[in-house]
Amino acid sequence: MSENAAVSRPGGAPKLPYRNRLSLSNRFLRLAWGFVYALLFRTTPKPLHGWRRFLLRLFGATVASTAHPYPRCRIFAPWNLIMGDYSCLADDVDCYSVAPIRLGAHATVSQHAHLCAATHDYEDPEFTLLPRPITIGDYAWVAAGAFIGPGVTVGEGAVAGARAVVTRDVAPRTVVAGNPARVVKHRRGAAEIEGPGR
C-alpha cells in the first residue's frame, strides 16, 4: 500500500489517506543507511564482523566488540539496535527496529527470524504506527523463522522454537513453540546444570 492510499472509516465514513508518521530526518537516515547497507555491509564476506560492527556504530548502533552481525541480516534502523557480547543476528534475519531492539550477551537470532518492533493501531482509520521495543535476553535463542512481535521480551536463557509466533513475553529458561507460541518445556537453570557446591 502506498503512503497516500485511501482507507475506509468504520461505518462508511469518508476516506482518509494513510500517513507514515516517521520524521523526515528518520527517512533521510534510513535512505543513507540503505546505500551503506547495499554497498558496504551486505557485500562483505561472512568473517568480517568487525567491519559490519563499525558500519552499524557509524549509524548509532550499540554493538559489543564480540557481536556477530551477519552480512544478510536486514536492519531497519541501526540507531535502535543494541547487541551484547557474543550476540548474533544470522543471515536473513529481519530486524525491523522502528523501536529499540536489544540482544543480550550470547543471544542468538537464527536465519529468517523476524524481530518486529512496531505494529499499527487497527482501530485508527489511518493505522497509526505504534513502536514497541523488543528484548532478547542473555543466552536466549530465537530459532529459524520465528516471529517475535512488538513489545515482547524473550527472557534470559529462553528459546523461541523454529517458526514460532511469539506475541507475549517468554519467561526465563522457557521453551515456546507453535502459532501462537505455547510453553512446551522448561530448561534447567545454570545452578542445576553445574550441580550443587560448584
Buried (B, 14 or more C-beta within 10 A) or exposed (E): EEEEEEEEEEEEEEEEEBEEEBEEEBEEBBEEBEEBBEEBBBEBEEEEBEBBBEBBEEBEBBBBEBBBBBBEBBBBBBBBBBBBBBBBBBBBBBBBBBBBBBBBBBBBBBBBBBBBBBBEEEEBBBBBBBBBBBBBBBBBBBBBBBBBBBBBBBBBBBBBBBBBBBBEEBBBBBBBBEEEBEEEEEBEEEEEEEEEEE
